Amino acid sequence: MTKLLVVATGNPGKLRELQAYLADSGWELTLKPETLDVEETGETFAANACLKASQIAQATGQWAIADDSGLQVDALNGAPGVYSARYGTSDSDRISRLLRELGNSENRQAQFVCAVAIARPDGKIALESEGICRGEILYAPRGASGFGYDPIFYVSEQQQTFAEMSRELKGSISHRGQALKTLVPQLTTLKP
Ligand code: ITT
């Protein structure tokens, strides 16, 4: 029997990464209808991931997976956080605003957080997971891979920004990678 999983995201960068992690999960992936949108009213990444998974599952009558993620900058008291997508109107706009708000602050410490939730067709949450990746915010963007805030997020162990890493390397250390490392084995054993 085909196990169908609706990927509840409108972000193409996330979609590419989720597809790579879920390729061998035993589930066939399908994208949520473009017109189906969920208002992110939660105050935490986990709450918003559950909202998105649950509402898309109920609307489609299928299992659904959602990712809510963002960047928390220490010197900005955790901003933009759950508002990372709403911080500007394009990736470059969001990056410019973040660099402007952080200015010449010497504390450049930050972390990416990713919450992933999987909902059953009736909207009940079946699995949840969260991952964190710490790094630093550069003074100017570097690299052309990835998406979103990747060009300004530098990981000292790798001496690269997320946007300078291969997809495999980013996937092995990123917040999304951490969240999915524990979730995918459980997903593989779930029976629809
Ligand atoms: P969906 O809700 O449709 O999945 P979205 O882009 O609105 O898409 P979020 O509300 O979770 O997703 O917002 C996440 C924000 O954080 C968004 O601006 C992303 O670009 C950024 N972000 C998340 N993961 C990232 C990553 O791995 N690299 C760079 N930026 C990331």
Residues whose N, C-alpha, C, O or C-beta is under 5 A from the ligand:
A	BS01	ITT	A8 T9 G10 N11 D67 D68 S69 G70 L71 S84 A85 F147 G148 Y149 D150
